[in-house]
């Protein structure tokens, strides 16, 4: 068996290429070819290329019956031929500059990943099943987004639309400088003891027949370990689109339980929900999705969620994630999750169990970008997650004065929030900024000094930064880190960080959440 490091392409970079291809113009016109490509690539990334057979593809991708006869039904061969044609068209046009290429050899169904160059290097299995996270890609995906200066009218439009998206801006509470004093300093690495966490995680896509590799290169299993309920498709559309819709495309529905075998130890649990009957609008009887479904969730017969309403819990959105700490297997070596109806059938879209450390909550590190990143201390930063509103953009030029310039290579900007699920406790939140658009020495399109970008930041209604002006704090392309202590999640288990424009767009490079010592 080969370790992940034996291959020249990180799984995260391969996943970026897969997403780029299936979201290209050539493939959005053919969902069937996009689905086939994603299925084949994920089988290879999971180390299960031996399952790539015509009969299995027919059953799992094209919903043929077990009586499928490839001599009478050429669906797989026909669609594979069309897939090769679309790949050739993509790499001759929109993907002509992509560093990584996906190849599907005529007569076969196992994709290969090659690095463009004088001597392309074929890669059959770049990551094995069971690996937990991929190394960062060498470069940030260079998707350029034009950013425009806010005029009074456009600014009001952005604010109004963002207010609709997030259910109304959070009112800023009185600034308490004694309890929320900002400090411009790097965040200290997590205590060394946290690095001792076991490496095996359990991730399950409820109701799904297919495994999946997520945006960070982490493998998710097809549905297993369940008892009762039925598999159902997830919602077809997502108001406030989540970062990784594939985690919500299926669900287990009805009264059901999961009995998950787990090695002894302490785990952090995350449950993923996307309400399938969410209703928008303002007409009487169609005001939203609240009070349509309530259910209870227990772990090892102990309550986790009581009378749980996904839409209310998420803040009037259909998508919700809840996090729990120090989950341990029962005496029989299983973690028993039970979902019971109160009003309407319960459901769950995905289950994630990550090995943790007793007495600690693992740090959450998020960078505003489409790929994961490993910093100089070995900490892994996940791709952008838990956001509501705003847009992603990359920039030219490196941020200096930091050992990790790639951490600042992209940003989320606009009027946006991050709703980060955490267990009860007190947390330090570090916000990473750098002004990479406005510059007093730049040309006319980007020329601007202090006052060019001003915004507010709050957490669950508590003001963290008021009239924050990056160019008044540091020169362009220089890092600014502001850390805030003793922040607590709301009743729904969220740290809701809201970035509100005052003049031009708010901007953020990365977020780090660490549990305060003693909690």
N, C-alpha and C positions, 0 to 999 in steps of 0.2 A: 504494500500500500504506500502511496505517496502522500507526504504532508502537503499542506496548502502552499508552503513556501517554495516547493519544488517547481511551481509553475510561474511563468513570467507575468501573467495577467491577474490582478486582484479580482475576486468575485464581485466586489462592489462596482468595479469599472465595467465588467461584463454585464451586470444588471443595468447600468446606465445605458449601455449600447442597446440592450434588448428593448428598454423603454423608448429610446430614441427611434428605433425602427418601427415598433408597433404603433407609435403615435405619429408617424410620418404620414404625408398625404397619400402615398401609395398604399399603406396598410389600413388607414382609417376607412378607406373605401371598401375594404374586405375584412370585416370582423372575423370571418372564418379562417382566413390565412393568418391573421394576427394571433388568434387563439391557438392555432396549430404551432406556430413558431414559439410562442411562450411556453406551451406544454413541452415541446421537444427540448428546449433550452433548459428548462427547470429540471427535467429528468437527468440531463447530463450534470448539471450543477449539484444535484443531490447524490451523484454517484450511482444512479440507477439506470444507466444507459442500456443495461441488459433487458430492461422492460420495454425498450423502444422496438416494438414489433407491429407489423401491419394489423394483426387481429386486435391487439390491445389498443392501438390508436383508434381503430374503428369503434370500439366499445366506449372508450373514455373521452374521445374528442368529438366524434360524430354520432354518438348515441345509437349506434347499431345494436342489434340484439345479439345474444350469445350464439345464435345460429349463423352468424355472419360468415359468408363464404367469399373469399377474395377473388375466386375465379368468376363469380357472377356479379360482384359489386366492386368496382374499381375506384371507389370514393377516395381512399387514402392515396393511391398512386396519382390520381388526377389532381387532388389538392396539393400534394407535395410538388408536382410539376409546376403548378401555378405559384406556389410559394417560392420556388427557385427563380422563376421569372420576376417576381416582385422584388426579391432580394437583389437580383442583378440590376433592376431598374433603379432601386433605391441607392445602391452604391455607385451607380453611374451618374446620379444627379444629386439629390439632397444629401446623401451620405458620402459624397466623394472625398471629404476631408476627414472622415472619422478615423481615429487611430486604430480601433478594433473593428474587425469584420467578422460577420457570421456567415459561414459557408455550409451549404447542404449539398453534398456530393451526389451527382446523378446516380440513381439506382439504390440509394441508401436514405435512411431517415435520421441518422445520428449527426447533429450539427457539430461543427468545429469552430473554434474561435482563433483567429489569427491576428497578429500585430502587423500593421502595414509597415513596409520598409523594404530595403533591398532584398532581404531574405526573410519573408514572413515565417513566423514560428507557429506551427499548428499546436493547438492545445485541446486535447480530448476531454480531460476531466480536471478543471482548474480548482475545484473544491470538493471535498468529500462530505457525505452526509454526517451530520453531527457537529460540524464546526459551527461556532457561535457567532462570529462576526468577521467581516472581511477587512483586509487592510484598505486604507484609503487609496483612491485613484491618484495617479501621478499629477493630474491636472484637474482643475474644476471644469465641469461641463460649461463650455463657453456659449451659453444661450444669451444673447444680448437682448435687453429690454430697454426701450427708450424711456427715459424719465423726463417729465416736463415740469416746468415751474408752475406752482399753483397760482392761479389768479383768484380774486375774491369769489367769482362765480363758480369756478371749477372747484375751489376749495370747499365751498358750501355743499356742492354736489357730492364730493368725496365723503365729507363728514356725514351727510344725510344717508348715503348708501351704506356706509360703514355702520351707522347707528342701526339701520334695519338689519344688517347682517349679524350683529352681535347682540341684538335685542335691546339696544339703547346703551349709550355710554355710561360707564360706572361713575357715579358722583364722587368727586375727589373730597376726601375728608381733610380736616385741618392738618397741616404739616407739623409734625412733631420732630424737631431737629435733634432732640436728645436721644430718642429711641430709634431714629432712622437716619443717622448721620452717614453720609456717603464718604467713601475713601477711594482715591485713585491708586489702586495697587493691584498686582496680579493676585489671583486666588491661590492660596497654598494648596499643593496637591493633597488629595485625600489621604488620611492616615494609612500607614503601610499595612496595617492589619486588614484593611478592606481588600487589598489585593489577593488575600488568601481565599477568596470565595471560590467554590467549585465551578467547573467550567461547563457542566452539562445542563442545558435548559430543555424544557418541554413546551412546545408551542403547537397548538391544535387549531385547525380551521373547522369549526363546527359545521356539520352538514355537507362538507366538501368531499368529493371523491378524489381530489388531486392534491398533491403537495405543492408548496409554493416557496419561492425565495423572495424575501422582501427587499425593500430599498437599501437596507443596510447589509444585505448578503446573508441574512439569518434564515435558516430553513424552518418552515412550518409543515407539520404533518397533515395528511388527510384525516378526516374525522375518525376517531377511535376511542375506546374505553367508555363508551356511552351505554346507557340502558334507558329505553323508553324514548318518547318523542319521535319526531319525524324530521328528515332533512328537507329544507325549504330554500328557495333562492332568497337572497337578501333584497333590499330595496333597489329599485332600478335607477333612482337618482338621489343625489345627496345635496340638499341645501346646505351651504357651508361645507363644500366638498372636503372630505378628509384627505390627508396627505397620501394615504395608501388605500384606495378603495377596494383593492383585492382582498383585504382582511374582512370585508363586510359583504362579499358577494354571495355568501351562503350562511345558513344558520341551522341550529337545531331548535325545534319548536314543539311546545306542549309540555306536559309534566315529564321531567327526565332527570337523570343523574349521570355524573361522570365518576368513575372509580379509577383513578390514575395511579399506576405504580410509580413510586418515587424512592430513590435511595434515601437513607436517613440524612437528616439535615434540616436547615431552615431555608424557606423559599419566600420570595416575593411573588404575589399573585396579581395579575391584571386580567380583568374581564372586559371584553369589547362588545358594544351593543350598537345597533343601528335600527331604530324603530321602523318596522316595515309598513305601518299604516299612518305615518306622519302626514298631517294635513296642514297646509299653509292657508293664508288668506285671513280676511278680517270680517267676513260675513257671520251673522249670528249662527252658531252651531258649527262653524268652520274656522274658529279662531286659532286653532293650532292643534297640537297632539296631546295636551295634558289630560290626565284623568281618563285615558282610554284603556290603560293597561297597568296593573299593579301585580308584582310577584315578589316572592321571598327566595333568597339564596342562602344556603348554609354550607359550611365546610366542617366535615367530621361531626355533624349534628350541632354545631355551634353557629349562631346567626352571623351572617356577613352583611346582608342587605334585607331590610324589612319594609314591606309595602312599597316596593321600589318602582318608581315611574321614570323611565329613561328620559323622556322629554323634559320633565320638570327638573330632573337631576342635572341635565346637561345645560340648562339655561335656555329652554325653548328651542333646542336643536334636536334632530333625530339621532345624532351620533354622540356616544358617551363612552368613556373609559374610566373604570374604577380600579384603584390600587390598594393592596392590602399587604401588611408586613407580617413576618414571622409565622408563616404557614408551615406546619410540620405534618408528616405522614401520621396516620393513626397507627395503633398497635399492630395492625395487620399489614403494614407497609404500603398502604394506599392513601391517597388524598381523595376524600369523598366529597364531591360537590353535588348539591341537590337544588333543583329549580322547581318551585311549587307555585301554582296559580293562586292569586287572591281575586283579581278581576281580569279576565282575559288570559290566554295561554302565555306562559313565560317563553323566553328565547335567549339565546346567546350566539354571537357570531364568531368569537375567537377566545381562546383561553391561553394565557401565557404564565408559565411557572419558571422563575429565574432563581437559581441558587443565591442565597443571601448570607448575611452574617448576623448571628444573634446579637440583638441590642443595637443594630445599625440599620439604616436605610441606605441602599446603594445610591451613589450620586447619579444625577440625571444631567447629561451634557448634550446640548443641541446646537448645531451650527446651521446658519441660514444657507442651505445649499442642498443639492440633490444627492450628494454622496457622503459617506462616512469619512471620518478623518482621525488619524492617530497623532497626538501631539508629541512633543519632545520628551515628555515624562511617561509616555506609553498609554495615556488615557485615550479611550475611544469616544469620539463625539459622533452622535447619530445624525443622519440627515434631518432636515427640517421637519418638525412634528408638532402636533397640538395647536397649530395656529388657526386663527379665524380672521379672514380678511387680509389685505395687503398683497404685495407681489414680490417675487424674487428677482434679483438682478445681480450680475457680476460686473466687475470693473477692470480697467487696465491699470497696471502698476501695483507694486507690492507695498503693503504696510510695513514700515520699518520700526525698529526699536522693540521687537518682540522675537522670541525664538520660534514662533509659530505663525509666520505671515499667512499661510494658507487658511488659518482659522478665520481670517478677515477677508477672504477672497470673494465672498458674496454677501448679500444683505437681504433682509425683508424690509420693505419700505411701504409707506402709505398710512392709513388709519387701521390698526390691526391689534389683535390680542393673542396671547398664548394662554390656553387653559390646561395647565399641567397637572395631571392626577398624581397625588401623593398620599401616603397614609397619614393619619393624625400625627402631629408633632410640630416642632419649630425648625425653621429652615433658614439658611443663608442663601440668598440669590445674588449671583454675580452677573451683571449685564456687560457685554463686550461691544464697544462702539469704535468707530473710526470714520472720519469724514473723508470719503473717497469720491465725492462728486463735485462739491464746491471747493474752489481754490482761488485765493487772491491773485495767483500768478498764472491762472489758466486763460484759455481763449474766451471769447465773448459768451459762448454757450454755457460754460462752466465757471465763469468768473464770479466770485462772491466771497465775502469775508464774514466776520461775526454778524449774526443776525440773519444769515441766509437760510438757516434751518433751525427752527426752535420748536420744541415739543415737550409734552408732559408724559410722565410715566406713573402709573398707580398699580397697586396690588390689592385686589379685593376691596377696592374703594379707599385704600390708604395711599396718600400721595407719597411717591418715592422721589421723583424729580419734577420740579416745577420750572417751566421756561428754560429747559435744558438746551444749551447752545454749544455744540461740539467744538466749533472754531473759536469760541471764547475760552475753551479749556485746553486745546492742543492744536498744533499745526495739522494741515491736511496729511493724510496717510500716516498718522501716528495713533497708536492704540490708546483707548481710554477704558478702564475697567472700574465700574461702580458696584460696590458690594453692600447689601442691605441685610440686616440680621433680625432674627426672631420673628420671621414672618410665618403666619399660620394659615393652613388651608381653610376654605369656607366649609359650610355644612355639607356640601356635596363633594368634599375631598379634592378641591382644586385650588391651585395658586393661579388666579386670573390676573395676568399681567397685561395692562392696557396701555397702548402707545398712541397718544392723541396729538395730532398736529396743531401747532399754534401758527407757525409760518412755514410753509412748504411741508414736505412729508416727514413723518417720523422715520427713523432708520435704526436697524439693529443687526449686528453681526453674529452674536452667539449668546447662549444662556447656560449658566451652570447652577444647579440646585444641589446643595449639600445639607445634610442634617446637622443641626447645631449640636455640639458636644453636650452630653448629659441628657439627651432626649431619645 
